[in-house]
């Protein structure tokens, strides 16, 4: 991005604007008087901003395509409580690197890489370690795609390195929660599932610009793509335990938690159930953080369509009060004790729980399945 281009997130109504930005979207509208005008969305690493082009819209937008960098000038305005820019000039900026305008994780890449390596080190059971290495160590093409990929098109972690940030956060939460329920969870299975649950997003989304779905991403989605990727790696590992493979498959296809959210199956193991919750929690916390930063009038964010609410952005509950004694942070060792598995051994089996009464419900693909409640 040009050093002279103000960051979009810092703009305030009344400011002039002159700089280069990524054109995320452009279309023509018509006023009540029948005059054409341009509706645009500009982006840079700090955020996005709506724009309006009232003069020469058809002419200026004729050769503009999303993903191009454009030089613009105009004035920042406010319309119905939302900041936008009214453009006066618009032209292509062919010398700019579009990738430099894409938002990226606020966490430095080398720090995220170190967190991923640490999370993998928590998994010492030989079979789980082998499948993780098949993806993150032995497959350089996958590892590079995984590091750069966004976690979503727009909902959460929708930026370069977003998938890596989301995954290591989910793995850390998995380790902490596993330590709270040692009798009900296999910590290493849960952590491995957290590291693998979104691998399909490397094929579902493009980095852009702009970030968008691939053809196979729209046709199949990352749960199905991730399952196929897992199967491909399992096929190359000799004597991988079938029961463990089934549990990993189930964690991938059920981590959205419900049929209406795209899961072919609901979570049916303790590890899959927890994975669904921590995946959803990390995504919602990212959405909430972004919404709070996009402050609206008063002490409230703009309305968040996915969270279906406004979020309070005013003074914090302890702001202005005398600080109290800070709680000590939970030691990593207490978060989730790891039991290293010796080579050639399998995790001990838990006692089989009684089966619930069978019922019959429709599944995602039509027909009916027994016990799919």
KEVEX-166394 format. One record per residue (C-alpha): residue number from 1; residue in one letter; chain; x, y, z. Coordinates in steps of 0.2 Angstrom, whole numbers. Layout:
BEGIN
<NUM; "a"; "A"; <X; Y; Z>>;
...
This chain:
BEGIN
<1; "x"; "A"; <0; 0; 0>>;
<2; "x"; "A"; <6; 17; -4>>;
<3; "x"; "A"; <14; 25; 11>>;
<4; "x"; "A"; <4; 41; 8>>;
<5; "x"; "A"; <-13; 32; 8>>;
<6; "x"; "A"; <-22; 34; 24>>;
<7; "x"; "A"; <-28; 18; 32>>;
<8; "x"; "A"; <-47; 16; 29>>;
<9; "x"; "A"; <-50; 11; 48>>;
<10; "x"; "A"; <-44; 28; 54>>;
<11; "x"; "A"; <-54; 39; 42>>;
<12; "x"; "A"; <-67; 51; 50>>;
<13; "x"; "A"; <-81; 61; 42>>;
<14; "x"; "A"; <-75; 77; 35>>;
<15; "x"; "A"; <-58; 71; 30>>;
<16; "x"; "A"; <-51; 72; 12>>;
<17; "x"; "A"; <-46; 56; 5>>;
<18; "x"; "A"; <-32; 53; -8>>;
<19; "x"; "A"; <-23; 36; -10>>;
<20; "x"; "A"; <-23; 19; -17>>;
<21; "x"; "A"; <-34; 5; -11>>;
<22; "x"; "A"; <-40; -12; -16>>;
<23; "x"; "A"; <-57; -13; -26>>;
<24; "x"; "A"; <-67; -26; -17>>;
<25; "x"; "A"; <-83; -23; -26>>;
<26; "x"; "A"; <-91; -12; -39>>;
<27; "x"; "A"; <-108; -10; -47>>;
<28; "x"; "A"; <-120; 3; -54>>;
<29; "x"; "A"; <-136; 9; -47>>;
<30; "x"; "A"; <-149; 21; -53>>;
<31; "x"; "A"; <-155; 37; -44>>;
<32; "x"; "A"; <-173; 42; -43>>;
<33; "x"; "A"; <-170; 54; -57>>;
<34; "x"; "A"; <-163; 39; -68>>;
<35; "x"; "A"; <-145; 44; -66>>;
<36; "x"; "A"; <-132; 30; -65>>;
<37; "x"; "A"; <-120; 30; -50>>;
<38; "x"; "A"; <-106; 19; -44>>;
<39; "x"; "A"; <-107; 8; -28>>;
<40; "x"; "A"; <-90; 3; -22>>;
<41; "x"; "A"; <-81; -6; -8>>;
<42; "x"; "A"; <-63; -2; -5>>;
<43; "x"; "A"; <-51; -11; 6>>;
<44; "x"; "A"; <-34; -11; 14>>;
<45; "x"; "A"; <-25; -20; 28>>;
<46; "x"; "A"; <-34; -10; 41>>;
<47; "x"; "A"; <-52; -13; 35>>;
<48; "x"; "A"; <-65; -9; 22>>;
<49; "x"; "A"; <-75; 6; 17>>;
<50; "x"; "A"; <-91; 9; 6>>;
<51; "x"; "A"; <-89; 22; -8>>;
<52; "x"; "A"; <-101; 31; -19>>;
<53; "x"; "A"; <-96; 38; -36>>;
<54; "x"; "A"; <-109; 51; -42>>;
<55; "x"; "A"; <-101; 57; -58>>;
<56; "x"; "A"; <-96; 48; -74>>;
<57; "x"; "A"; <-99; 31; -65>>;
<58; "x"; "A"; <-102; 21; -81>>;
<59; "x"; "A"; <-87; 27; -89>>;
<60; "x"; "A"; <-75; 26; -74>>;
<61; "x"; "A"; <-81; 8; -69>>;
<62; "x"; "A"; <-81; 1; -87>>;
<63; "x"; "A"; <-64; -7; -85>>;
<64; "x"; "A"; <-63; -10; -67>>;
<65; "x"; "A"; <-63; -27; -59>>;
<66; "x"; "A"; <-63; -33; -41>>;
<67; "x"; "A"; <-46; -37; -36>>;
<68; "x"; "A"; <-38; -22; -44>>;
<69; "x"; "A"; <-29; -8; -35>>;
<70; "x"; "A"; <-37; 9; -39>>;
<71; "x"; "A"; <-31; 27; -35>>;
<72; "x"; "A"; <-45; 37; -28>>;
<73; "x"; "A"; <-49; 55; -21>>;
<74; "x"; "A"; <-64; 61; -13>>;
<75; "x"; "A"; <-71; 66; 4>>;
<76; "x"; "A"; <-76; 55; 19>>;
<77; "x"; "A"; <-94; 57; 24>>;
<78; "x"; "A"; <-107; 49; 35>>;
<79; "x"; "A"; <-123; 41; 29>>;
<80; "x"; "A"; <-136; 34; 42>>;
<81; "x"; "A"; <-123; 32; 55>>;
<82; "x"; "A"; <-110; 23; 43>>;
<83; "x"; "A"; <-94; 30; 37>>;
<84; "x"; "A"; <-92; 31; 18>>;
<85; "x"; "A"; <-82; 40; 5>>;
<86; "x"; "A"; <-89; 51; -9>>;
<87; "x"; "A"; <-77; 49; -23>>;
<88; "x"; "A"; <-72; 62; -36>>;
<89; "x"; "A"; <-59; 53; -46>>;
<90; "x"; "A"; <-55; 35; -49>>;
<91; "x"; "A"; <-42; 27; -60>>;
<92; "x"; "A"; <-32; 11; -60>>;
<93; "x"; "A"; <-15; 10; -51>>;
<94; "x"; "A"; <-6; -3; -61>>;
<95; "x"; "A"; <11; -1; -52>>;
<96; "x"; "A"; <3; -7; -35>>;
<97; "x"; "A"; <5; -25; -28>>;
<98; "x"; "A"; <-13; -30; -24>>;
<99; "x"; "A"; <-7; -43; -11>>;
<100; "x"; "A"; <0; -29; -1>>;
<101; "x"; "A"; <-18; -22; 2>>;
<102; "x"; "A"; <-25; -38; 9>>;
<103; "x"; "A"; <-28; -38; 28>>;
<104; "x"; "A"; <-17; -50; 38>>;
<105; "x"; "A"; <-17; -58; 55>>;
<106; "x"; "A"; <-12; -45; 69>>;
<107; "x"; "A"; <-1; -59; 76>>;
<108; "x"; "A"; <16; -60; 67>>;
<109; "x"; "A"; <19; -75; 56>>;
<110; "x"; "A"; <34; -81; 65>>;
<111; "x"; "A"; <25; -81; 81>>;
<112; "x"; "A"; <10; -91; 73>>;
<113; "x"; "A"; <22; -104; 66>>;
<114; "x"; "A"; <30; -106; 83>>;
<115; "x"; "A"; <13; -108; 91>>;
<116; "x"; "A"; <9; -122; 78>>;
<117; "x"; "A"; <25; -131; 81>>;
<118; "x"; "A"; <21; -130; 100>>;
<119; "x"; "A"; <3; -137; 98>>;
<120; "x"; "A"; <10; -151; 87>>;
<121; "x"; "A"; <23; -155; 101>>;
<122; "x"; "A"; <8; -158; 113>>;
<123; "x"; "A"; <3; -173; 103>>;
<124; "x"; "A"; <15; -188; 106>>;
<125; "x"; "A"; <5; -203; 103>>;
<126; "x"; "A"; <14; -211; 88>>;
<127; "x"; "A"; <-1; -213; 76>>;
<128; "x"; "A"; <-8; -195; 79>>;
<129; "x"; "A"; <9; -188; 78>>;
<130; "x"; "A"; <12; -197; 61>>;
<131; "x"; "A"; <-4; -190; 53>>;
<132; "x"; "A"; <0; -172; 59>>;
<133; "x"; "A"; <17; -174; 52>>;
<134; "x"; "A"; <10; -180; 35>>;
<135; "x"; "A"; <1; -163; 33>>;
<136; "x"; "A"; <12; -150; 42>>;
<137; "x"; "A"; <30; -157; 40>>;
<138; "x"; "A"; <30; -168; 25>>;
<139; "x"; "A"; <18; -159; 13>>;
<140; "x"; "A"; <27; -142; 10>>;
<141; "x"; "A"; <13; -137; -3>>;
<142; "x"; "A"; <0; -140; 10>>;
<143; "x"; "A"; <10; -131; 24>>;
<144; "x"; "A"; <12; -116; 14>>;
<145; "x"; "A"; <-6; -115; 9>>;
<146; "x"; "A"; <-11; -118; 27>>;
<147; "x"; "A"; <0; -103; 33>>;
<148; "x"; "A"; <-7; -91; 21>>;
<149; "x"; "A"; <-25; -96; 20>>;
<150; "x"; "A"; <-39; -86; 28>>;
<151; "x"; "A"; <-51; -95; 40>>;
<152; "x"; "A"; <-67; -88; 31>>;
<153; "x"; "A"; <-72; -76; 17>>;
<154; "x"; "A"; <-79; -63; 29>>;
<155; "x"; "A"; <-86; -71; 45>>;
<156; "x"; "A"; <-71; -73; 56>>;
<157; "x"; "A"; <-52; -72; 54>>;
<158; "x"; "A"; <-55; -67; 36>>;
<159; "x"; "A"; <-37; -62; 32>>;
<160; "x"; "A"; <-20; -69; 27>>;
<161; "x"; "A"; <-14; -81; 40>>;
<162; "x"; "A"; <-31; -81; 48>>;
<163; "x"; "A"; <-33; -100; 47>>;
<164; "x"; "A"; <-17; -103; 56>>;
<165; "x"; "A"; <-22; -90; 69>>;
<166; "x"; "A"; <-39; -99; 72>>;
<167; "x"; "A"; <-32; -116; 72>>;
<168; "x"; "A"; <-18; -113; 85>>;
<169; "x"; "A"; <-31; -104; 96>>;
<170; "x"; "A"; <-43; -119; 94>>;
<171; "x"; "A"; <-29; -131; 98>>;
<172; "x"; "A"; <-24; -121; 114>>;
<173; "x"; "A"; <-42; -121; 120>>;
<174; "x"; "A"; <-43; -140; 117>>;
<175; "x"; "A"; <-28; -143; 128>>;
<176; "x"; "A"; <-35; -132; 142>>;
<177; "x"; "A"; <-52; -140; 141>>;
<178; "x"; "A"; <-45; -158; 141>>;
<179; "x"; "A"; <-36; -154; 157>>;
<180; "x"; "A"; <-53; -150; 165>>;
<181; "x"; "A"; <-61; -167; 160>>;
<182; "x"; "A"; <-47; -180; 161>>;
<183; "x"; "A"; <-60; -195; 164>>;
<184; "x"; "A"; <-70; -190; 148>>;
<185; "x"; "A"; <-58; -184; 135>>;
<186; "x"; "A"; <-43; -191; 126>>;
<187; "x"; "A"; <-32; -174; 126>>;
<188; "x"; "A"; <-21; -179; 111>>;
<189; "x"; "A"; <-36; -184; 100>>;
<190; "x"; "A"; <-45; -168; 104>>;
<191; "x"; "A"; <-29; -158; 100>>;
<192; "x"; "A"; <-26; -167; 84>>;
<193; "x"; "A"; <-44; -165; 79>>;
<194; "x"; "A"; <-42; -146; 83>>;
<195; "x"; "A"; <-27; -145; 72>>;
<196; "x"; "A"; <-35; -155; 57>>;
<197; "x"; "A"; <-53; -149; 58>>;
<198; "x"; "A"; <-51; -134; 45>>;
<199; "x"; "A"; <-38; -142; 33>>;
<200; "x"; "A"; <-51; -141; 19>>;
<201; "x"; "A"; <-51; -122; 20>>;
<202; "x"; "A"; <-35; -122; 10>>;
<203; "x"; "A"; <-45; -129; -4>>;
<204; "x"; "A"; <-61; -120; -1>>;
<205; "x"; "A"; <-55; -102; -1>>;
<206; "x"; "A"; <-43; -91; -11>>;
<207; "x"; "A"; <-32; -78; -4>>;
<208; "x"; "A"; <-38; -67; -17>>;
<209; "x"; "A"; <-38; -52; -19>>;
<210; "x"; "A"; <-52; -52; -15>>;
<211; "x"; "A"; <-55; -68; -3>>;
<212; "x"; "A"; <-68; -79; -11>>;
<213; "x"; "A"; <-73; -97; -13>>;
<214; "x"; "A"; <-65; -109; -26>>;
<215; "x"; "A"; <-77; -119; -37>>;
<216; "x"; "A"; <-74; -135; -26>>;
<217; "x"; "A"; <-77; -124; -11>>;
<218; "x"; "A"; <-94; -119; -16>>;
<219; "x"; "A"; <-98; -137; -23>>;
<220; "x"; "A"; <-92; -147; -8>>;
<221; "x"; "A"; <-87; -136; 6>>;
<222; "x"; "A"; <-72; -137; 18>>;
<223; "x"; "A"; <-79; -152; 29>>;
<224; "x"; "A"; <-80; -163; 14>>;
<225; "x"; "A"; <-64; -157; 6>>;
<226; "x"; "A"; <-55; -159; 23>>;
<227; "x"; "A"; <-62; -177; 24>>;
<228; "x"; "A"; <-55; -181; 7>>;
<229; "x"; "A"; <-38; -174; 12>>;
<230; "x"; "A"; <-38; -184; 27>>;
<231; "x"; "A"; <-42; -200; 18>>;
<232; "x"; "A"; <-28; -196; 6>>;
<233; "x"; "A"; <-15; -195; 19>>;
<234; "x"; "A"; <-22; -210; 29>>;
<235; "x"; "A"; <-20; -220; 13>>;
<236; "x"; "A"; <-1; -217; 13>>;
<237; "x"; "A"; <1; -223; 31>>;
<238; "x"; "A"; <3; -241; 34>>;
<239; "x"; "A"; <-7; -249; 48>>;
<240; "x"; "A"; <-15; -233; 54>>;
<241; "x"; "A"; <-28; -239; 67>>;
<242; "x"; "A"; <-45; -240; 59>>;
<243; "x"; "A"; <-54; -234; 75>>;
<244; "x"; "A"; <-43; -219; 77>>;
<245; "x"; "A"; <-45; -215; 59>>;
<246; "x"; "A"; <-64; -216; 61>>;
<247; "x"; "A"; <-64; -204; 76>>;
<248; "x"; "A"; <-53; -191; 66>>;
<249; "x"; "A"; <-65; -192; 51>>;
<250; "x"; "A"; <-80; -189; 63>>;
<251; "x"; "A"; <-72; -174; 71>>;
<252; "x"; "A"; <-70; -166; 54>>;
<253; "x"; "A"; <-87; -169; 47>>;
<254; "x"; "A"; <-96; -165; 63>>;
<255; "x"; "A"; <-87; -149; 69>>;
<256; "x"; "A"; <-100; -137; 63>>;
<257; "x"; "A"; <-112; -146; 76>>;
<258; "x"; "A"; <-129; -146; 67>>;
<259; "x"; "A"; <-136; -150; 50>>;
<260; "x"; "A"; <-142; -133; 47>>;
<261; "x"; "A"; <-124; -127; 49>>;
<262; "x"; "A"; <-117; -139; 36>>;
<263; "x"; "A"; <-112; -154; 47>>;
<264; "x"; "A"; <-117; -171; 39>>;
<265; "x"; "A"; <-117; -178; 56>>;
<266; "x"; "A"; <-119; -170; 74>>;
<267; "x"; "A"; <-105; -173; 86>>;
<268; "x"; "A"; <-107; -190; 94>>;
<269; "x"; "A"; <-90; -192; 104>>;
<270; "x"; "A"; <-85; -181; 118>>;
<271; "x"; "A"; <-70; -175; 108>>;
<272; "x"; "A"; <-81; -170; 93>>;
<273; "x"; "A"; <-93; -161; 105>>;
<274; "x"; "A"; <-79; -151; 113>>;
<275; "x"; "A"; <-72; -147; 96>>;
<276; "x"; "A"; <-88; -140; 90>>;
<277; "x"; "A"; <-90; -129; 105>>;
<278; "x"; "A"; <-72; -122; 105>>;
<279; "x"; "A"; <-72; -119; 86>>;
<280; "x"; "A"; <-88; -110; 88>>;
<281; "x"; "A"; <-82; -100; 103>>;
<282; "x"; "A"; <-66; -94; 94>>;
<283; "x"; "A"; <-75; -89; 78>>;
<284; "x"; "A"; <-88; -79; 89>>;
<285; "x"; "A"; <-75; -71; 99>>;
<286; "x"; "A"; <-66; -65; 83>>;
<287; "x"; "A"; <-83; -58; 77>>;
<288; "x"; "A"; <-86; -50; 93>>;
<289; "x"; "A"; <-69; -41; 93>>;
<290; "x"; "A"; <-71; -35; 76>>;
<291; "x"; "A"; <-89; -29; 79>>;
<292; "x"; "A"; <-83; -19; 95>>;
<293; "x"; "A"; <-69; -11; 84>>;
<294; "x"; "A"; <-82; -5; 72>>;
<295; "x"; "A"; <-90; 7; 84>>;
<296; "x"; "A"; <-107; 14; 80>>;
<297; "x"; "A"; <-116; 29; 88>>;
<298; "x"; "A"; <-114; 30; 107>>;
<299; "x"; "A"; <-108; 15; 116>>;
<300; "x"; "A"; <-113; 2; 103>>;
<301; "x"; "A"; <-106; -7; 88>>;
<302; "x"; "A"; <-114; -8; 72>>;
<303; "x"; "A"; <-127; -22; 71>>;
<304; "x"; "A"; <-119; -38; 68>>;
<305; "x"; "A"; <-128; -49; 56>>;
<306; "x"; "A"; <-121; -66; 60>>;
<307; "x"; "A"; <-121; -63; 79>>;
<308; "x"; "A"; <-139; -55; 77>>;
<309; "x"; "A"; <-136; -41; 90>>;
<310; "x"; "A"; <-127; -24; 94>>;
<311; "x"; "A"; <-112; -26; 105>>;
<312; "x"; "A"; <-108; -14; 119>>;
<313; "x"; "A"; <-92; -4; 116>>;
<314; "x"; "A"; <-93; 9; 131>>;
<315; "x"; "A"; <-83; 9; 147>>;
<316; "x"; "A"; <-78; -8; 154>>;
<317; "x"; "A"; <-86; -15; 170>>;
<318; "x"; "A"; <-70; -10; 180>>;
<319; "x"; "A"; <-66; 6; 171>>;
<320; "x"; "A"; <-62; 20; 183>>;
<321; "x"; "A"; <-62; 9; 199>>;
<322; "x"; "A"; <-48; 5; 210>>;
<323; "x"; "A"; <-39; -10; 203>>;
<324; "x"; "A"; <-40; -26; 213>>;
<325; "x"; "A"; <-27; -40; 215>>;
<326; "x"; "A"; <-24; -48; 198>>;
<327; "x"; "A"; <-28; -67; 197>>;
<328; "x"; "A"; <-13; -78; 193>>;
<329; "x"; "A"; <-13; -85; 175>>;
<330; "x"; "A"; <-16; -103; 174>>;
<331; "x"; "A"; <1; -113; 172>>;
<332; "x"; "A"; <2; -122; 155>>;
<333; "x"; "A"; <6; -138; 165>>;
<334; "x"; "A"; <-11; -137; 174>>;
<335; "x"; "A"; <-21; -133; 158>>;
<336; "x"; "A"; <-20; -151; 151>>;
<337; "x"; "A"; <-7; -164; 157>>;
<338; "x"; "A"; <0; -174; 143>>;
<339; "x"; "A"; <3; -192; 144>>;
<340; "x"; "A"; <16; -197; 132>>;
<341; "x"; "A"; <12; -213; 123>>;
<342; "x"; "A"; <26; -226; 121>>;
<343; "x"; "A"; <29; -232; 103>>;
<344; "x"; "A"; <18; -246; 98>>;
<345; "x"; "A"; <5; -243; 112>>;
<346; "x"; "A"; <-13; -237; 110>>;
<347; "x"; "A"; <-23; -226; 122>>;
<348; "x"; "A"; <-32; -235; 135>>;
<349; "x"; "A"; <-51; -239; 130>>;
<350; "x"; "A"; <-64; -230; 140>>;
<351; "x"; "A"; <-79; -241; 147>>;
<352; "x"; "A"; <-92; -242; 133>>;
<353; "x"; "A"; <-107; -231; 138>>;
<354; "x"; "A"; <-125; -238; 136>>;
<355; "x"; "A"; <-133; -234; 119>>;
<356; "x"; "A"; <-148; -222; 120>>;
<357; "x"; "A"; <-165; -228; 113>>;
<358; "x"; "A"; <-165; -228; 94>>;
<359; "x"; "A"; <-175; -215; 85>>;
<360; "x"; "A"; <-177; -211; 67>>;
<361; "x"; "A"; <-174; -194; 59>>;
<362; "x"; "A"; <-169; -187; 42>>;
<363; "x"; "A"; <-151; -184; 38>>;
<364; "x"; "A"; <-144; -170; 28>>;
<365; "x"; "A"; <-144; -180; 12>>;
<366; "x"; "A"; <-162; -186; 13>>;
<367; "x"; "A"; <-169; -203; 18>>;
<368; "x"; "A"; <-167; -208; 37>>;
<369; "x"; "A"; <-154; -214; 48>>;
<370; "x"; "A"; <-156; -224; 64>>;
<371; "x"; "A"; <-151; -215; 80>>;
<372; "x"; "A"; <-146; -198; 72>>;
<373; "x"; "A"; <-154; -187; 85>>;
